[in-house]
Amino acid sequence: MTNLQWRGVFPALTTKFTGRDEIDWAAMERHLEFQLDAGVHGLVILGSLGETSTLRHAEKLEMVKFFSRMDRKGRPLLACIAESSTRDAKEFALAAEQAGAEGFMLLPPMRYPSDRRETMIFLHEVASATSLPIMLYNNPVAYGIDICPDDIASLADNPKFQAVKESSMDTRRIPEIRKRLGDRMAIFCGVDDLALECLVLGAVGWVAGLVDAFPHETVQLWKLTQANRTSLSEFT
């Protein structure tokens, strides 16, 4: 299984389109260079900002293949899995791994909220379809399914689940997960305007949207927190 460095700023890259409703590969390449030049630590494609729910299956795989061919300066490439059925999610996980993904950011099943039993079965089943490491994406505010700390602790027993993007808007989740799991699960902030609080409380990374427009500034904010320079004067 691929070992990733789960730390730092991972931009959730937007998917660029032309006026003819086709993926703008030239714009995607410029955007990639913009992020790499700022010193981001990893890359997430096909996430919520990448409008994964509106892309065709073939377009998603084209995105994975495109980024796998690019010189990413050693930054890991995560593809988001956000599907409505277990079958589709497993199919995409296998195909994306073969296309060059190095890890996944996995959401619970989309469209209709699943109960806890259904959610856990879904997550484990999708993980079984790939040999790659996985970051859970918990966003109950947007998607109506809460992967609570008890569930995260259970999933951590599966070695493929190595990180969690915590977007519940409850910063108390960060120390709670750390208390239960220690360093077994890397915690990433998933809410831009709570990044300072999450990083101070123990998150080691940030899956950011802000970074798409302001990559240098976002990386600098992360660096300041890592140096314990968190006074207001540092951020103004």
MDAnalysis code that builds the backbone (N, CA, C; Angstrom):
import MDAnalysis as mda
import numpy as np

u = mda.Universe.empty(708, n_residues=236, atom_resindex=np.repeat(np.arange(236), 3), trajectory=True)
u.add_TopologyAttr("name", ["N", "CA", "C"] * 236)
u.add_TopologyAttr("resid", np.arange(1, 237))
u.add_TopologyAttr("resname", ["MET", "THR", "ASN", "LEU", "GLN", "TRP", "ARG", "GLY", "VAL", "PHE", "PRO", "ALA", "LEU", "THR", "THR", "LYS", "PHE", "THR", "GLY", "ARG", "ASP", "GLU", "ILE", "ASP", "TRP", "ALA", "ALA", "MET", "GLU", "ARG", "HIS", "LEU", "GLU", "PHE", "GLN", "LEU", "ASP", "ALA", "GLY", "VAL", "HIS", "GLY", "LEU", "VAL", "ILE", "LEU", "GLY", "SER", "LEU", "GLY", "GLU", "THR", "SER", "THR", "LEU", "ARG", "HIS", "ALA", "GLU", "LYS", "LEU", "GLU", "MET", "VAL", "LYS", "PHE", "PHE", "SER", "ARG", "MET", "ASP", "ARG", "LYS", "GLY", "ARG", "PRO", "LEU", "LEU", "ALA", "CYS", "ILE", "ALA", "GLU", "SER", "SER", "THR", "ARG", "ASP", "ALA", "LYS", "GLU", "PHE", "ALA", "LEU", "ALA", "ALA", "GLU", "GLN", "ALA", "GLY", "ALA", "GLU", "GLY", "PHE", "MET", "LEU", "LEU", "PRO", "PRO", "MET", "ARG", "TYR", "PRO", "SER", "ASP", "ARG", "ARG", "GLU", "THR", "MET", "ILE", "PHE", "LEU", "HIS", "GLU", "VAL", "ALA", "SER", "ALA", "THR", "SER", "LEU", "PRO", "ILE", "MET", "LEU", "TYR", "ASN", "ASN", "PRO", "VAL", "ALA", "TYR", "GLY", "ILE", "ASP", "ILE", "CYS", "PRO", "ASP", "ASP", "ILE", "ALA", "SER", "LEU", "ALA", "ASP", "ASN", "PRO", "LYS", "PHE", "GLN", "ALA", "VAL", "LYS", "GLU", "SER", "SER", "MET", "ASP", "THR", "ARG", "ARG", "ILE", "PRO", "GLU", "ILE", "ARG", "LYS", "ARG", "LEU", "GLY", "ASP", "ARG", "MET", "ALA", "ILE", "PHE", "CYS", "GLY", "VAL", "ASP", "ASP", "LEU", "ALA", "LEU", "GLU", "CYS", "LEU", "VAL", "LEU", "GLY", "ALA", "VAL", "GLY", "TRP", "VAL", "ALA", "GLY", "LEU", "VAL", "ASP", "ALA", "PHE", "PRO", "HIS", "GLU", "THR", "VAL", "GLN", "LEU", "TRP", "LYS", "LEU", "THR", "GLN", "ALA", "ASN", "ARG", "THR", "SER", "LEU", "SER", "GLU", "PHE", "THR"])
u.atoms.positions = np.array([
    [0.844, -1.185, 0.000],
    [0.000, 0.000, 0.000],
    [0.885, 1.243, 0.000],
    [0.506, 2.228, -0.799],
    [1.257, 3.475, -0.904],
    [1.266, 4.211, 0.436],
    [2.428, 4.710, 0.830],
    [2.544, 5.523, 2.036],
    [2.567, 6.993, 1.646],
    [1.626, 7.759, 2.173],
    [1.542, 9.182, 1.883],
    [1.976, 9.990, 3.102],
    [2.466, 11.176, 2.843],
    [2.790, 12.113, 3.914],
    [1.536, 12.935, 4.184],
    [0.780, 12.558, 5.196],
    [-0.485, 13.223, 5.500],
    [-0.205, 14.457, 6.351],
    [0.161, 15.526, 5.692],
    [0.485, 16.744, 6.424],
    [0.533, 17.922, 5.466],
    [0.046, 19.077, 5.911],
    [0.182, 20.288, 5.121],
    [-1.097, 20.702, 4.412],
    [-0.939, 21.543, 3.416],
    [-2.056, 22.113, 2.667],
    [-2.300, 21.293, 1.405],
    [-3.497, 20.731, 1.297],
    [-3.912, 19.974, 0.126],
    [-5.046, 20.747, -0.547],
    [-4.790, 21.447, -1.637],
    [-5.870, 22.171, -2.305],
    [-6.907, 21.223, -2.897],
    [-8.169, 21.575, -2.727],
    [-9.259, 20.897, -3.436],
    [-9.416, 21.632, -4.764],
    [-8.760, 21.112, -5.785],
    [-8.659, 21.833, -7.043],
    [-10.008, 21.938, -7.754],
    [-10.273, 23.100, -8.291],
    [-11.469, 23.282, -9.108],
    [-11.241, 22.667, -10.490],
    [-12.326, 22.292, -11.145],
    [-12.253, 21.759, -12.509],
    [-12.625, 22.869, -13.482],
    [-11.708, 23.170, -14.377],
    [-11.900, 24.277, -15.318],
    [-12.604, 23.789, -16.583],
    [-13.528, 24.600, -17.095],
    [-14.245, 24.276, -18.313],
    [-14.129, 25.408, -19.328],
    [-14.183, 25.043, -20.587],
    [-14.228, 26.026, -21.666],
    [-15.663, 26.486, -21.870],
    [-15.838, 27.468, -22.733],
    [-17.180, 27.931, -23.066],
    [-18.001, 26.898, -23.816],
    [-17.333, 25.843, -24.294],
    [-18.037, 24.766, -25.005],
    [-18.367, 23.604, -24.078],
    [-18.234, 23.843, -22.774],
    [-18.567, 22.842, -21.760],
    [-17.662, 21.615, -21.840],
    [-16.387, 21.851, -22.137],
    [-15.394, 20.793, -22.150],
    [-14.306, 21.142, -21.147],
    [-13.678, 20.150, -20.566],
    [-12.621, 20.411, -19.594],
    [-11.496, 21.191, -20.270],
    [-11.076, 22.262, -19.619],
    [-10.032, 23.132, -20.147],
    [-8.686, 22.650, -19.600],
    [-8.024, 21.808, -20.367],
    [-6.794, 21.190, -19.889],
    [-5.663, 22.205, -19.740],
    [-5.609, 23.192, -20.611],
    [-4.576, 24.224, -20.495],
    [-4.746, 25.007, -19.197],
    [-5.993, 25.343, -18.860],
    [-6.262, 26.056, -17.611],
    [-5.951, 25.177, -16.409],
    [-6.217, 23.879, -16.526],
    [-5.905, 22.971, -15.428],
    [-4.404, 22.911, -15.190],
    [-3.620, 22.901, -16.265],
    [-2.170, 22.858, -16.113],
    [-1.652, 24.146, -15.469],
    [-2.199, 25.290, -15.881],
    [-1.783, 26.557, -15.260],
    [-2.141, 26.583, -13.775],
    [-3.313, 26.065, -13.463],
    [-3.753, 26.054, -12.074],
    [-2.853, 25.153, -11.225],
    [-2.457, 24.029, -11.787],
    [-1.557, 23.130, -11.082],
    [-0.231, 23.833, -10.781],
    [0.337, 24.495, -11.764],
    [1.606, 25.188, -11.562],
    [1.468, 26.304, -10.530],
    [0.344, 26.990, -10.539],
    [0.059, 28.047, -9.569],
    [0.128, 27.494, -8.151],
    [-0.438, 26.303, -7.946],
    [-0.444, 25.688, -6.622],
    [0.939, 25.169, -6.233],
    [1.603, 24.503, -7.160],
    [2.921, 23.941, -6.857],
    [3.935, 25.028, -6.554],
    [3.859, 26.129, -7.276],
    [4.793, 27.235, -7.047],
    [4.633, 27.829, -5.648],
    [3.426, 27.707, -5.095],
    [3.175, 28.241, -3.754],
    [3.618, 27.283, -2.655],
    [3.941, 26.043, -3.027],
    [4.451, 25.102, -2.036],
    [3.415, 24.230, -1.366],
    [2.277, 23.966, -2.039],
    [1.285, 23.073, -1.442],
    [1.896, 21.690, -1.259],
    [1.267, 20.893, -0.397],
    [1.877, 19.625, 0.016],
    [1.209, 18.396, -0.599],
    [0.057, 18.557, -1.182],
    [-0.662, 17.462, -1.828],
    [-1.752, 18.041, -2.702],
    [-2.401, 17.187, -3.483],
    [-3.423, 17.639, -4.424],
    [-4.657, 16.755, -4.326],
    [-5.823, 17.396, -4.274],
    [-7.092, 16.675, -4.271],
    [-7.877, 17.107, -5.498],
    [-8.243, 16.146, -6.338],
    [-9.068, 16.447, -7.512],
    [-10.419, 15.768, -7.375],
    [-11.391, 16.282, -8.114],
    [-12.738, 15.705, -8.194],
    [-13.511, 15.820, -6.891],
    [-13.168, 16.801, -6.078],
    [-13.913, 17.020, -4.851],
    [-15.138, 17.876, -5.090],
    [-15.681, 18.413, -4.012],
    [-16.878, 19.248, -4.130],
    [-16.620, 20.464, -5.007],
    [-15.424, 21.068, -4.846],
    [-15.075, 22.216, -5.684],
    [-14.798, 21.786, -7.120],
    [-14.479, 20.503, -7.308],
    [-14.264, 19.967, -8.640],
    [-15.537, 19.501, -9.303],
    [-16.679, 19.744, -8.636],
    [-17.996, 19.400, -9.179],
    [-18.060, 17.942, -9.593],
    [-17.546, 17.058, -8.732],
    [-17.496, 15.649, -9.109],
    [-18.879, 15.053, -9.372],
    [-19.893, 15.583, -8.720],
    [-21.242, 15.027, -8.902],
    [-21.806, 15.311, -10.283],
    [-21.213, 16.263, -11.018],
    [-21.741, 16.611, -12.338],
    [-20.852, 16.114, -13.479],
    [-19.698, 15.522, -13.152],
    [-18.808, 15.025, -14.191],
    [-19.205, 13.610, -14.604],
    [-19.007, 13.303, -15.857],
    [-19.207, 11.943, -16.335],
    [-18.072, 11.054, -15.824],
    [-18.351, 9.750, -15.778],
    [-17.345, 8.789, -15.321],
    [-16.074, 8.920, -16.160],
    [-16.228, 9.014, -17.464],
    [-15.070, 9.113, -18.350],
    [-14.280, 10.395, -18.087],
    [-14.981, 11.495, -17.786],
    [-14.291, 12.754, -17.500],
    [-13.480, 12.647, -16.211],
    [-14.027, 11.968, -15.226],
    [-13.292, 11.792, -13.970],
    [-11.999, 11.030, -14.197],
    [-12.066, 9.983, -14.981],
    [-10.865, 9.208, -15.253],
    [-9.875, 10.005, -16.097],
    [-10.375, 10.820, -17.000],
    [-9.489, 11.697, -17.773],
    [-8.738, 12.649, -16.848],
    [-9.425, 13.138, -15.833],
    [-8.783, 14.029, -14.868],
    [-7.664, 13.308, -14.118],
    [-7.941, 12.091, -13.683],
    [-6.922, 11.331, -12.959],
    [-5.715, 11.081, -13.857],
    [-5.968, 10.663, -15.080],
    [-4.872, 10.380, -16.010],
    [-4.057, 11.642, -16.302],
    [-4.750, 12.757, -16.473],
    [-4.067, 14.024, -16.762],
    [-3.122, 14.389, -15.629],
    [-3.606, 14.375, -14.401],
    [-2.777, 14.781, -13.272],
    [-1.699, 13.750, -12.962],
    [-1.951, 12.494, -13.265],
    [-0.924, 11.486, -13.026],
    [0.255, 11.662, -13.977],
    [0.007, 12.254, -15.149],
    [1.074, 12.489, -16.124],
    [1.870, 13.754, -15.824],
    [1.276, 14.687, -15.105],
    [1.923, 15.964, -14.839],
    [3.077, 15.812, -13.854],
    [4.051, 16.707, -13.950],
    [5.121, 16.777, -12.967],
    [4.580, 17.498, -11.736],
    [4.265, 16.750, -10.713],
    [3.663, 17.309, -9.505],
    [4.706, 17.589, -8.422],
    [5.967, 17.467, -8.779],
    [7.062, 17.761, -7.848],
    [6.954, 16.928, -6.574],
    [6.533, 15.679, -6.754],
    [6.467, 14.748, -5.637],
    [5.220, 14.858, -4.785],
    [4.306, 15.752, -5.126],
    [3.087, 15.895, -4.314],
    [2.125, 14.753, -4.613],
    [1.554, 14.133, -3.574],
    [0.626, 13.022, -3.800],
    [-0.671, 13.486, -4.449],
    [-1.262, 12.599, -5.246],
    [-2.491, 12.885, -5.968],
    [-3.635, 12.073, -5.378],
    [-4.589, 12.771, -4.779],
    [-5.795, 12.128, -4.243],
    [-6.970, 12.415, -5.166],
    [-7.733, 11.384, -5.463],
    [-8.975, 11.547, -6.215],
    [-10.144, 11.361, -5.264],
    [-11.123, 12.223, -5.372],
    [-12.300, 12.127, -4.516],
    [-13.271, 11.081, -5.068],
    [-13.845, 10.295, -4.171],
    [-14.902, 9.344, -4.524],
    [-16.188, 9.844, -3.889],
    [-17.125, 10.227, -4.729],
    [-18.418, 10.728, -4.257],
    [-19.488, 10.149, -5.175],
    [-19.947, 8.946, -4.855],
    [-20.893, 8.234, -5.706],
    [-22.149, 7.882, -4.914],
    [-23.211, 7.576, -5.634],
    [-24.490, 7.271, -4.996],
    [-24.618, 5.805, -4.600],
    [-23.880, 4.922, -5.265],
    [-24.016, 3.494, -4.983],
    [-22.663, 2.882, -4.663],
    [-22.692, 1.822, -3.900],
    [-21.471, 1.090, -3.579],
    [-20.821, 0.565, -4.848],
    [-21.630, 0.059, -5.751],
    [-21.113, -0.498, -7.005],
    [-20.335, 0.543, -7.800],
    [-20.926, 1.733, -7.960],
    [-20.250, 2.783, -8.732],
    [-18.977, 3.261, -8.034],
    [-19.029, 3.362, -6.708],
    [-17.861, 3.830, -5.959],
    [-16.707, 2.842, -6.073],
    [-17.002, 1.555, -5.977],
    [-15.953, 0.539, -6.104],
    [-15.381, 0.510, -7.513],
    [-16.254, 0.653, -8.486],
    [-15.810, 0.659, -9.881],
    [-14.872, 1.834, -10.135],
    [-15.236, 3.009, -9.617],
    [-14.377, 4.170, -9.824],
    [-13.066, 4.027, -9.067],
    [-13.097, 3.508, -7.845],
    [-11.867, 3.348, -7.067],
    [-10.868, 2.478, -7.816],
    [-11.331, 1.376, -8.349],
    [-10.447, 0.474, -9.085],
    [-9.898, 1.149, -10.341],
    [-10.782, 1.804, -11.091],
    [-10.366, 2.450, -12.336],
    [-9.422, 3.610, -12.073],
    [-9.676, 4.388, -11.035],
    [-8.822, 5.538, -10.724],
    [-7.449, 5.091, -10.250],
    [-7.387, 4.008, -9.505],
    [-6.081, 3.478, -9.104],
    [-5.279, 3.064, -10.329],
    [-5.924, 2.392, -11.256],
    [-5.251, 1.966, -12.479],
    [-4.849, 3.160, -13.340],
    [-5.583, 4.276, -13.206],
    [-5.295, 5.472, -13.996],
    [-4.185, 6.329, -13.396],
    [-3.763, 6.027, -12.171],
    [-2.637, 6.750, -11.607],
    [-2.884, 7.487, -10.298],
    [-4.078, 7.386, -9.716],
    [-4.305, 8.005, -8.408],
    [-3.392, 7.365, -7.370],
    [-3.001, 8.136, -6.375],
    [-2.127, 7.633, -5.314],
    [-2.844, 7.505, -3.980],
    [-4.083, 7.936, -3.932],
    [-4.891, 7.838, -2.732],
    [-6.263, 8.394, -3.031],
    [-7.164, 8.285, -2.064],
    [-8.534, 8.741, -2.264],
    [-9.020, 9.580, -1.087],
    [-9.921, 10.500, -1.380],
    [-10.724, 11.159, -0.371],
    [-12.135, 10.623, -0.557],
    [-12.619, 9.900, 0.433],
    [-13.859, 9.125, 0.289],
    [-15.001, 9.738, 1.080],
    [-16.080, 10.037, 0.373],
    [-17.308, 10.526, 0.993],
    [-18.263, 9.370, 1.229],
    [-19.191, 9.507, 2.183],
    [-20.261, 8.518, 2.319],
    [-21.154, 8.569, 1.084],
    [-22.064, 7.616, 0.929],
    [-22.911, 7.599, -0.278],
    [-23.697, 8.890, -0.440],
    [-23.781, 9.332, -1.681],
    [-24.418, 10.597, -2.012],
    [-25.921, 10.438, -2.254],
    [-26.577, 11.552, -2.384],
    [-27.978, 11.725, -2.785],
    [-28.948, 11.495, -1.635],
    [-28.969, 10.292, -1.066],
    [-29.881, 10.025, 0.046],
    [-29.080, 9.678, 1.293],
    [-29.404, 10.273, 2.452],
    [-28.656, 9.961, 3.667],
    [-28.794, 8.479, 4.036],
    [-27.679, 7.870, 4.346],
    [-27.675, 6.473, 4.783],
    [-27.598, 6.428, 6.305],
    [-28.080, 5.316, 6.900],
    [-27.940, 5.174, 8.347],
    [-26.524, 4.681, 8.661],
    [-26.219, 4.565, 9.946],
    [-24.853, 4.250, 10.341],
    [-24.402, 2.916, 9.769],
    [-25.243, 1.891, 9.857],
    [-24.870, 0.573, 9.346],
    [-24.567, 0.636, 7.856],
    [-25.427, 1.293, 7.107],
    [-25.225, 1.409, 5.667],
    [-23.945, 2.189, 5.347],
    [-23.719, 3.258, 6.089],
    [-22.542, 4.081, 5.841],
    [-21.258, 3.303, 6.072],
    [-21.178, 2.580, 7.178],
    [-19.967, 1.843, 7.503],
    [-19.716, 0.718, 6.505],
    [-20.769, 0.029, 6.107],
    [-20.609, -1.019, 5.099],
    [-20.107, -0.425, 3.796],
    [-20.688, 0.692, 3.398],
    [-20.271, 1.369, 2.170],
    [-18.783, 1.714, 2.215],
    [-18.344, 2.332, 3.294],
    [-16.951, 2.771, 3.396],
    [-15.983, 1.585, 3.342],
    [-16.290, 0.529, 4.076],
    [-15.418, -0.644, 4.067],
    [-15.426, -1.340, 2.705],
    [-16.572, -1.398, 2.068],
    [-16.662, -2.046, 0.761],
    [-15.843, -1.293, -0.278],
    [-15.940, 0.020, -0.265],
    [-15.161, 0.815, -1.222],
    [-13.667, 0.639, -0.950],
    [-13.295, 0.631, 0.303],
    [-11.882, 0.446, 0.647],
    [-11.361, -0.897, 0.155],
    [-12.229, -1.895, 0.131],
    [-11.804, -3.229, -0.298],
    [-11.494, -3.292, -1.789],
    [-11.942, -2.290, -2.557],
    [-11.761, -2.300, -4.011],
    [-10.425, -1.733, -4.444],
    [-9.651, -1.208, -3.497],
    [-8.396, -0.544, -3.856],
    [-7.302, -0.896, -2.859],
    [-6.073, -0.775, -3.305],
    [-4.930, -0.958, -2.397],
    [-4.408, 0.368, -1.877],
    [-5.046, 1.482, -2.270],
    [-4.543, 2.806, -1.948],
    [-5.049, 3.305, -0.596],
    [-4.290, 4.209, 0.046],
    [-4.723, 4.799, 1.317],
    [-5.877, 5.776, 1.108],
    [-6.645, 5.974, 2.171],
    [-7.886, 6.736, 2.073],
    [-7.971, 7.796, 3.166],
    [-8.427, 8.986, 2.752],
    [-8.830, 10.030, 3.681],
    [-10.356, 10.061, 3.713],
    [-10.941, 9.880, 4.876],
    [-12.382, 10.042, 5.029],
    [-12.740, 11.517, 4.879],
    [-13.937, 11.762, 4.387],
    [-14.413, 13.140, 4.308],
    [-15.732, 13.206, 5.072],
    [-15.688, 13.848, 6.227],
    [-16.888, 13.973, 7.051],
    [-17.447, 15.379, 6.947],
    [-18.603, 15.510, 6.318],
    [-19.233, 16.820, 6.140],
    [-20.741, 16.681, 6.324],
    [-21.185, 16.479, 7.562],
    [-22.619, 16.297, 7.799],
    [-23.450, 17.529, 7.483],
    [-22.840, 18.702, 7.548],
    [-23.566, 19.937, 7.261],
    [-24.047, 19.944, 5.811],
    [-23.175, 19.525, 4.900],
    [-23.511, 19.552, 3.476],
    [-24.208, 18.285, 3.007],
    [-23.818, 17.115, 3.579],
    [-24.273, 15.858, 2.999],
    [-25.225, 15.060, 3.878],
    [-25.449, 15.508, 5.107],
    [-26.478, 14.889, 5.942],
    [-26.085, 13.587, 6.602],
    [-24.819, 13.189, 6.502],
    [-24.343, 11.960, 7.137],
    [-23.150, 12.318, 8.010],
    [-23.216, 11.935, 9.283],
    [-22.156, 12.282, 10.217],
    [-21.339, 11.034, 10.541],
    [-20.059, 11.061, 10.170],
    [-19.135, 10.004, 10.575],
    [-18.540, 10.465, 11.906],
    [-19.136, 10.033, 12.993],
    [-18.791, 10.554, 14.310],
    [-17.474, 9.941, 14.799],
    [-16.900, 10.476, 15.884],
    [-15.629, 9.949, 16.379],
    [-15.630, 8.458, 16.670],
    [-16.749, 7.910, 17.161],
    [-16.819, 6.464, 17.379],
    [-16.647, 5.707, 16.064],
    [-17.270, 6.215, 15.013],
    [-17.150, 5.568, 13.702],
    [-15.730, 5.692, 13.162],
    [-15.127, 6.857, 13.349],
    [-13.756, 7.059, 12.877],
    [-12.809, 6.121, 13.612],
    [-13.016, 5.939, 14.911],
    [-12.182, 5.018, 15.685],
    [-12.318, 3.600, 15.164],
    [-13.535, 3.207, 14.798],
    [-13.757, 1.876, 14.243],
    [-13.081, 1.719, 12.889],
    [-13.210, 2.733, 12.035],
    [-12.615, 2.674, 10.708],
    [-11.092, 2.663, 10.769],
    [-10.529, 3.269, 11.803],
    [-9.067, 3.311, 11.936],
    [-8.462, 1.929, 12.103],
    [-9.272, 0.932, 12.462],
    [-8.771, -0.439, 12.553],
    [-8.472, -1.013, 11.176],
    [-9.041, -0.397, 10.139],
    [-8.732, -0.775, 8.764],
    [-7.545, 0.067, 8.315],
    [-6.391, -0.534, 8.020],
    [-5.184, 0.251, 7.737],
    [-5.283, 1.148, 6.512],
    [-6.268, 0.952, 5.668],
    [-6.403, 1.817, 4.495],
    [-6.929, 3.197, 4.871],
    [-7.653, 3.301, 5.976],
    [-8.160, 4.593, 6.427],
    [-7.096, 5.271, 7.281],
    [-6.432, 6.269, 6.708],
    [-5.268, 6.871, 7.344],
    [-5.454, 8.332, 7.740],
    [-6.496, 8.971, 7.234],
    [-6.704, 10.391, 7.520],
    [-8.186, 10.704, 7.466],
    [-8.548, 11.843, 8.042],
    [-9.936, 12.292, 7.989],
    [-9.967, 13.797, 7.751],
    [-10.762, 14.208, 6.799],
    [-11.049, 15.623, 6.583],
    [-12.301, 15.934, 7.392],
    [-12.136, 16.680, 8.466],
    [-13.210, 16.940, 9.415],
    [-13.861, 18.280, 9.111],
    [-15.116, 18.215, 8.646],
    [-15.846, 19.421, 8.242],
    [-17.191, 19.531, 8.935],
    [-17.263, 19.031, 10.162],
    [-18.535, 19.051, 10.880],
    [-18.878, 20.429, 11.427],
    [-17.939, 21.376, 11.364],
    [-18.078, 22.715, 11.937],
    [-17.964, 22.723, 13.461],
    [-17.682, 21.559, 14.054],
    [-17.530, 21.454, 15.499],
    [-16.054, 21.214, 15.793],
    [-15.338, 22.248, 16.196],
    [-13.901, 22.116, 16.425],
    [-13.580, 21.191, 17.596],
    [-14.574, 20.884, 18.437],
    [-14.329, 19.955, 19.543],
    [-14.048, 18.551, 19.033],
    [-14.424, 18.288, 17.789],
    [-14.158, 16.981, 17.204],
    [-12.659, 16.704, 17.089],
    [-11.867, 17.752, 16.865],
    [-10.427, 17.565, 16.642],
    [-9.757, 16.935, 17.866],
    [-9.849, 17.545, 19.053],
    [-9.216, 16.908, 20.218],
    [-9.877, 15.589, 20.601],
    [-11.174, 15.441, 20.305],
    [-11.843, 14.187, 20.637],
    [-11.283, 13.033, 19.810],
    [-11.081, 13.270, 18.526],
    [-10.506, 12.231, 17.663],
    [-9.070, 11.935, 18.084],
    [-8.311, 12.978, 18.379],
    [-6.919, 12.781, 18.810],
    [-6.854, 11.995, 20.118],
    [-7.768, 12.281, 21.024],
    [-7.778, 11.576, 22.303],
    [-8.022, 10.089, 22.099],
    [-8.903, 9.756, 21.164],
    [-9.249, 8.354, 20.930],
    [-8.180, 7.623, 20.123],
    [-7.567, 8.333, 19.167],
    [-6.730, 7.644, 18.188],
    [-5.264, 8.026, 18.211],
    [-4.904, 9.074, 18.934],
    [-3.522, 9.508, 18.910],
    [-3.106, 9.872, 17.497],
    [-2.022, 9.285, 17.019],
    [-1.518, 9.572, 15.674],
    [-1.962, 8.524, 14.649],
    [-2.879, 7.652, 15.021],
    [-3.309, 6.602, 14.088],
    [-4.080, 7.166, 12.906],
    [-4.671, 8.324, 13.060],
    [-5.439, 8.949, 11.979],
    [-5.026, 10.416, 11.878],
    [-4.526, 10.814, 10.717],
    [-4.158, 12.211, 10.503],
    [-5.426, 13.036, 10.324],
    [-5.526, 14.133, 11.048],
    [-6.730, 14.976, 11.007],
    [-6.454, 16.207, 10.162],
    [-7.330, 16.438, 9.188],
    [-7.246, 17.618, 8.333],
    [-8.460, 18.498, 8.573],
    [-8.221, 19.790, 8.620],
    [-9.319, 20.750, 8.649],
    [-9.976, 20.786, 7.272],
    [-11.299, 20.900, 7.249],
    [-12.003, 20.991, 5.984],
    [-12.855, 22.238, 5.846],
    [-12.737, 23.162, 6.806],
    [-13.543, 24.391, 6.798],
    [-12.583, 25.569, 6.858],
    [-12.518, 26.328, 5.788],
    [-11.489, 27.362, 5.669],
    [-11.514, 28.370, 6.810],
    [-12.702, 28.824, 7.209],
    [-12.727, 29.865, 8.235],
    [-12.616, 29.308, 9.654],
    [-12.342, 28.000, 9.774],
    [-12.012, 27.407, 11.070],
    [-10.603, 26.811, 11.065],
    [-9.824, 27.143, 10.046],
    [-8.506, 26.526, 9.901],
    [-7.600, 26.824, 11.088],
    [-7.559, 28.060, 11.526],
    [-6.682, 28.413, 12.642],
    [-7.045, 27.592, 13.875],
    [-8.332, 27.557, 14.204],
    [-8.774, 26.824, 15.391],
    [-8.433, 25.333, 15.278],
    [-8.706, 24.751, 14.104],
    [-8.463, 23.317, 13.923],
    [-6.983, 22.985, 14.002],
    [-6.145, 23.808, 13.389],
    [-4.711, 23.544, 13.400],
    [-4.117, 23.719, 14.795],
    [-4.613, 24.675, 15.534],
    [-4.143, 24.873, 16.901],
    [-4.566, 23.700, 17.793],
    [-5.742, 23.144, 17.519],
    [-6.276, 22.057, 18.341],
    [-5.703, 20.691, 17.985],
    [-4.919, 20.615, 16.907],
    [-4.266, 19.343, 16.635],
    [-4.379, 18.811, 15.231],
    [-5.115, 19.474, 14.359],
    [-5.123, 19.045, 12.962],
    [-3.733, 19.254, 12.375],
    [-3.311, 18.317, 11.519],
    [-1.962, 18.405, 10.944],
    [-1.993, 18.860, 9.491],
    [-3.199, 19.028, 8.954],
    [-3.310, 19.443, 7.562],
    [-4.600, 20.181, 7.315],
    [-4.747, 20.627, 6.075],
    [-5.875, 21.481, 5.700],
    [-6.216, 21.200, 4.245],
    [-7.376, 20.594, 4.003],
    [-7.892, 20.471, 2.635],
    [-8.655, 21.751, 2.359],
    [-8.065, 22.610, 1.551],
    [-8.525, 23.993, 1.471],
    [-9.201, 24.311, 0.148],
    [-10.148, 25.238, 0.222],
    [-10.720, 25.838, -0.970],
    [-10.132, 27.214, -1.210],
    [-9.862, 27.927, -0.117],
    [-9.226, 29.242, -0.183],
    [-7.959, 29.219, -1.017],
    [-7.240, 28.111, -0.927],
    [-5.948, 27.981, -1.594],
    [-6.063, 28.087, -3.111],
    [-7.218, 27.773, -3.686],
    [-7.369, 27.854, -5.136],
    [-7.121, 29.270, -5.647],
    [-7.560, 30.250, -4.877],
    [-7.361, 31.649, -5.266],
    [-6.135, 32.259, -4.609],
    [-5.803, 31.802, -3.395],
    [-4.711, 32.410, -2.617],
    [-3.757, 31.324, -2.093],
    [-3.045, 30.644, -2.984],
    [-2.202, 29.534, -2.517],
    [-1.041, 29.968, -1.635],
    [-0.346, 31.047, -1.980],
    [0.784, 31.482, -1.169],
    [0.336, 31.871, 0.240],
    [-0.767, 32.589, 0.307],
    [-1.272, 33.037, 1.604],
    [-1.719, 31.845, 2.452],
    [-2.375, 30.858, 1.825],
    [-2.856, 29.690, 2.566],
    [-1.698, 28.876, 3.112],
    [-0.683, 28.650, 2.296],
    [0.491, 27.919, 2.759],
    [1.186, 28.673, 3.887],
    [1.235, 29.988, 3.780],
    [1.867, 30.785, 4.827],
    [1.098, 30.682, 6.145],
    [-0.231, 30.691, 6.083],
    [-1.030, 30.527, 7.296],
    [-0.718, 29.201, 7.977],
    [-0.616, 28.142, 7.174],
    [-0.286, 26.828, 7.735],
    [1.096, 26.847, 8.384],
    [2.058, 27.446, 7.714],
    [3.417, 27.514, 8.257],
    [3.452, 28.269, 9.587],
    [2.690, 29.348, 9.681],
    [2.666, 30.118, 10.913],
    [2.129, 29.286, 12.081],
    [1.081, 28.525, 11.831],
    [0.544, 27.690, 12.920],
    [1.532, 26.619, 13.320],
    [2.267, 26.059, 12.356],
    [3.246, 25.023, 12.682],
    [4.397, 25.578, 13.504],
    [4.647, 26.864, 13.376],
    [5.699, 27.522, 14.158],
    [5.147, 28.130, 15.443],
    [3.885, 27.827, 15.752],
    [3.216, 28.365, 16.943],
    [3.160, 29.890, 16.949],
    [3.124, 30.466, 15.776],
    [2.990, 31.924, 15.650],
    [1.528, 32.213, 15.328],
    [0.709, 32.219, 16.365],
    [-0.732, 32.290, 16.170],
    [-1.368, 33.548, 16.733],
    [-0.586, 34.528, 17.108],
    [-1.168, 35.783, 17.584],
    [-1.804, 36.521, 16.415],
    [-2.756, 37.363, 16.725],
    [-3.500, 38.075, 15.684],
    [-2.574, 38.891, 14.803],
    [-1.513, 39.422, 15.366],
    [-0.606, 40.272, 14.588],
    [0.081, 39.493, 13.468],
    [0.217, 38.183, 13.620],
    [0.868, 37.372, 12.591],
    [-0.007, 37.230, 11.343],
    [-1.329, 37.392, 11.522],
    [-2.264, 37.116, 10.460],
    [-2.836, 38.381, 9.832],
    [-2.300, 39.535, 10.206],
    [-2.816, 40.783, 9.650],
    [-1.720, 41.535, 8.917],
])
